[in-house]
C-alpha cells in the first residue's frame, strides 16, 4: 500500500515542521473519517493537501511525494 510506504516520509515531515504546520493523518477506511474524506474529496491514498493560513487549499497531489518535493512546496511558508 502506497500510504504505508509513505509513512517514513510523513513522519520526517511531521518532525521537521513541528510547530509550523499541522500534519493530519486520515484513515479514509475508518468509518469515523469517511465524512471528512468526502468533504475534502479524498479518493486515493495517499493524498497530500496543503492549506494556507486562511484554510484555502493551495496544493493537492496523490501518490507518493518525495521529501525534497515537499520541502520545495514549503519554501514560501
WOHUUR-V400312 format. One line per field, one symbol per residue. ss: DSSP state (H for helix, E for strand, - for the rest). phi: phi as a letter, one per 40 degrees, with the letter a starting at -180 (. if undefined). psi: psi as a letter, one per 30 degrees, with the letter a starting at -180 (. if undefined). A space follows every 50 residues. Layout:
# WOHUUR-V400312
ss=???
phi=???
psi=???
This chain:
# WOHUUR-V400312
ss=-HHHH-HHHHHHHHHH--------------HHHHHHHHH-------EEEE E-----EEEEEE----HHHHHHH----
phi=.cccccdcccdccdccbdgbbbbbbbccccdcbcccccccgcbbbcbbbb bcccgccbaaabgcbcccccdcccdcc
psi=keeeffeeeeeeeeeegkfelkjkjjjffkeffeeeeeeghjflklkkkk kaffgkkfkkllalkleeeeeeffeg.
